[in-house]
Every structure is written in C-alpha cells, then in structure tokens.
Amino acid sequence: MRFRLLVSWTWFFLVLFSYYVLKPVRDALATETRLFGPLYLATFLTVCAALPLYWRIVGRTTRWQLVFGVYQFFVVCIVAFTVLLARGHGDAAWLRNAFFVWVSVFNLYVVAVFWSVMADLFSAEEGKTWFGAVAAAGTVGSIVASLVGRLAAERLGLPWLMAAAIGALELSIAMAWLALRFEPRGSGAHSNSSVPRSSGPTSSGSLRAGLRTVLASRYLLMICAFTAIGKFAATFVYNNFQHALRAQEQGVAERTELFSTMNFYSQSGTLAFQAVLAAALMRLAGVGATLATACGVIVGLFAWLSVDAGL
C-alpha cells in the first residue's frame, strides 16, 4: 500500500507539473487573441471528436498500453510545438490558436487517464481515505511548476519550459509502469481474480452511455451543472484579464512569468484550503454546505470585480 501511494503521489505530481509548466505559456501566447469564443468552440469540438477514438482505444488496450500511448502522443506534440517556437513562429496566429486548444485537450486527457487507473488500483474505501492526499500531491506539482515557470521564462526561454514538461511526462510513464508492474495480485476491486489487473483490457464505455448515466442520475446531473456554471463564470474573468493584459504591451516571456506567478499564489491557496479548511468544513457542515460557502465567497469576489476590474 505504501509503495502504491508513493508512486501515485509522484505520478500525479508530475502530471500536474507538466500541465502547469505549459499553461502559462498557453495563456501568454493567447493574450494576442482578440476573440476567445472561437477558441473555446474549437476546444469543445476537438474534445467531442477525440472522445469516440479515445473510448475505442480504452476498450482495446491494457491500462499500461493506454497510459504509454496517450502520454507519448502528447510528448511528440510538445516536441513539435517546441521546435516551432524555437524557430520563431510564436507570433503566428495559427500556432497560438492551435497551442491553446491543444493544451486544453492535453490537460483533460492526461488527468483523466491518471484517475481512471487510480479508480482501478484502489478500492472505494481506499479511495475515500487516500485520494484527497493524492490530489494534494498534484497541487504541490502545480506549485513547483509555477515556481519553475516564473524563474525559467525570463532567464532560459520558452523551449526550456517545454522541455521540462516533456521530462515530467516521461517520468509519469515510469511511475505508471511501477504502479501497474508491482500492483498486488487479487486486490482491490478485482480481488476475486487471480490475474493481475494490469494484464487485461480496461473496461470500456461510450459517450452515449455516459450521457444516459448522467441524465438518469440527479446527483451526477447536478455535479455536471455545478461544474458548467463554474466554468461559465470563470470564463468572464479570464477574458477580461486577457484584455487588460494586452493593453500593457508586454512580451511573451514577461506574460509567462506573470501567469506563473498567479498560478503559484492560486495553487498555494488551493493547497492550504485542501489541507486545512476543506476537511474541517465538510466535517462540520457537510459537502453541500462547503461548496455553497465557496460559491458565496466567489459571488462576493465578482461583486468586487464589478467595481474594480483593473489589472
């Protein structure tokens, strides 16, 4: 158990490290974009187009093949973007737009693959006990990545940040191999089987089946609505901030450093909330009241921004 936890913590640390190294670069390049609506639409359509292919791969591969294939695909993409940026194509609108969409899709799939493996490696009771700590390890990874981004953007340049993301993904593959290679036989959700859980194809589903499941469950439907409304509101803040930042006429390196600094403070606050406040609030008031409290704080911040929305 301790070994599985250590490997899982390290794996998720590296996954979010890779994303939070790339995210400031994405946002810095996107500042020159005048209209974000088409980018969001392109991201949505790309995800919808990729889902059927992803589910087909899930149904026909083992967990190890899935992790290795998905992560190596994204490594190849990062190498391609790094070469293009190093050759001075960062000012091209097509590259900025493609990179924005790609990083958004990248985040979705590398995180989804990780948690799908975790759900198989740990039983429901183990998940309740340990998944919070695993999530916190990911937050630590985002904090470290933000520090690296802040220091490296100005001194070393964007290609080195991309190289850091590549290294983190390759190490993530090694962690996945360790988690699946040394997984105890006949434990967890598959305890009645004498075959290692990593040896057979992963369980599969489909987008249509997933939608039916969500629509049939008020609980899942409310979770989806909660997430959608939160993203809807956050998009206004992101767009307005980008418009204010564009007026400052900063370079890509300076904007990358700024976004890394913002991520550092926001993720540090997230870690403090995860470690201290969230558990206490949920024990005292329950999950629903805790989420409602967070929403109340956000409404107050929106009210503040309506009065003072400067950079």
Disulfide bonds with the S-S distance in Angstrom:
none
